[in-house]
Amino acid sequence: MLLAEPQAGAALAVIERLHQRIQSHDWSCCAPGLAITLSAGLVMVTPGDAFEEAIARADAKLYGAKRAGRNRIEV
């Protein structure tokens, strides 16, 4: 997900809200007992940053979240 020009705190609030909504939603309508979680990597991009470099940093944070136990946000 890309957020245009957010403040760092605002971006974190958006992803935390999404995380909570996904985690607390009743997914049993799709399959009995189904639970879905969210792991995410959040990075800030500044003017001049290469797109590929920003994606690589976010990807590294995502995999860090998975290694740390999943269902979490790494900033």
TORTI-338398 format. One record per residue: x negated, y, z of N, C-alpha, C in turn. Coordinates in pm, whole numbers, plus 50000, padded with zeros to 5 digits. Layout:
BEGIN
XYZXYZXYZ...
# end
This chain:
BEGIN
499154988450000500005000050000499105012250000499395021649917498675034249914499585045349965499075053550055499835064850107499125077550063499835086349997499235098549945499005108750056497755112350078497335122850169497915122450310497995110750372498495110750511497385114350609497755118750724496805119950834496545105750884495385103550943495025090150990496085084551084496555092451178497565087851273498885084551207499255092251105500515089651034500435076650957499325074050893499165061550819499235049550912498595050551027498625039651124500055037651176500785048451200502165047451247503035040351144502835043351016503625036950908503355021950906502095018050909501775003750901502194996451028502105002951144502564996651268504084994651268504815004451214506265003151203506634991451111505964990550997506194979450904505864966050971504744965751042504324953651114505404949051211505934958251290506974954851388508264950351321508644956951213509884953251143509784939251084508644936051025508454922650968508454912151078507734914951185507604905351294508934902751365509774912951381511004911451458512214907451372512064907551240513184904251152513554889451165514824886451157515314872551158515224867051016514194859150989513944853650857514654840450834515474835950931516134822950917517104822350800517494833950748518364834050630517654827850508516324828450509515534822950398515214808150419514934804650543514624790750579514724789650731515364779050780515474777450925514114777450994513994785651098512754786151176511614794151112511874800350998510824807850929510434820251008509144822151026508604834151089507544839950996507594852850973506634859450886505904869950968504604870750950503784880651020503014888950917502354899350965501604908150877500194910250930499224907950846497844911750873497504922550772496814933050815496524944150725495184950450757494594956350655493384964250671493684978550630493404988050718493705002050692492415009950682492235016850570491065025450552491525038950498490775049150533491045062450480490115064750361490645070850258489895073850138489795089050126488605093750098488395108050082488085111149936488295123549895487965127149756486525123349724486365117349609485035113049567484755098349593485555091949680485385077649703485785069949577485015059949542485365051549428486525042449467487475040949376488655032649402488245018449440487325012649364486894998849389486254997549527485515007749569484875007549701485925008249812486945016449793488025017549893488775004349905489074997949793489764985049794488884974549863487594974649837486684965049901486644967050052486664979450098486684982250243487974977450306489114980150239490414975750291490474960350294489954954150191489934939550184489094933650298487964939850326487114935250436487854936450570488594947250588489384949050711490494938550719491154935650606492204925550603491654912050647490534908050590489954895050626489454895150771489024906650819488674907850961489884905451050491044910651009492294908551084492654893751086492474887050975492774872750969491824864651057490554868051053489574860951137489814863451286490364874951319490594878551460491904872651515492584864851436493774858051486495044860851409494974868451302496144871551218497164879951292498174884251217499274892251271498764904751344497864911951278497274923851340496844933551231496524945651273496054956251183494634959751224493734959451129492354963651153492134977151087491644986651163491415000251113489925002651100
# end
